[in-house]
Amino acid sequence: MFQNLKREIPISKRFFPALLPVVDETYKQVIARYRDLYSNHDLSNNPIIQRLLIDGILPGLAIYQVLRERGESQESTLAMIDQTSEILFSDNFVKMKK
């Protein structure tokens, strides 16, 4: 049911570009943490779950861990993740309002 893929680590083309303006100075740390989380995580064989992990869950966990380790409060860290989510999903919000 789960697999640990030992191939190139996929980087979300949606999450990470939205992250750059929010945490510019820690971007490389977040990418490194994401790569570590990805390589040490057994992925489901379900492609939908894989996509959710790659495009949101693991990158979100990476930014959370890096910011908390830097001494950011939980409140400010979650606010930065919320800001990133707003950038990421702003087009979805517009569509849902219609």
Secondary structure in CASP SS format (residue, H / E / C, confidence):
PFRMAT SS
TARGET T0000
AUTHOR 0000-0000-0000
METHOD secondary structure of the structure
MODEL  1
M C 1.00
F E 1.00
Q E 1.00
N C 1.00
L C 1.00
K C 1.00
R C 1.00
E C 1.00
I C 1.00
P C 1.00
I C 1.00
S C 1.00
K C 1.00
R C 1.00
F H 1.00
F H 1.00
P H 1.00
A H 1.00
L H 1.00
L C 1.00
P C 1.00
V C 1.00
V C 1.00
D H 1.00
E H 1.00
T H 1.00
Y H 1.00
K H 1.00
Q H 1.00
V H 1.00
I H 1.00
A H 1.00
R H 1.00
Y H 1.00
R H 1.00
D H 1.00
L H 1.00
Y H 1.00
S H 1.00
N C 1.00
H C 1.00
D C 1.00
L E 1.00
S E 1.00
N C 1.00
N C 1.00
P H 1.00
I H 1.00
I H 1.00
Q H 1.00
R H 1.00
L H 1.00
L H 1.00
I H 1.00
D H 1.00
G H 1.00
I H 1.00
L H 1.00
P H 1.00
G H 1.00
L H 1.00
A H 1.00
I H 1.00
Y H 1.00
Q H 1.00
V H 1.00
L H 1.00
R H 1.00
E H 1.00
R C 1.00
G C 1.00
E C 1.00
S C 1.00
Q H 1.00
E H 1.00
S H 1.00
T H 1.00
L H 1.00
A H 1.00
M H 1.00
I H 1.00
D H 1.00
Q H 1.00
T H 1.00
S H 1.00
E H 1.00
I H 1.00
L H 1.00
F H 1.00
S H 1.00
D H 1.00
N H 1.00
F H 1.00
V H 1.00
K H 1.00
M H 1.00
K H 1.00
K C 1.00
END
